[in-house]
Amino acid sequence: MTKGELFELLVDFDDDMEIGFAYPSGDYWRTTIVKNISEVSEEYVKFSSYHEEYVLPKEDAEDSQEDTKAMIVLR
């Protein structure tokens, strides 16, 4: 999803509404956790074939920039 696509989805909501990020807890009951977003930053991410998702490379990793791409990351 691009920043523009996200903006289009959010434009009709009240400006005072909080934004949360939902993710699975991994617990037995399959609870979905919703966390407040407290930080927005540009990060370089790398696709992990093991996770089949983008991940933040470890700080001590010696991966080349060719394997990464810039992405807006919400935390």
Helices and strands as residue ranges (DSSP letters): H 3-10, E 20-24, E 32-36, E 40-48, E 53-55, G 65-67, E 68-74
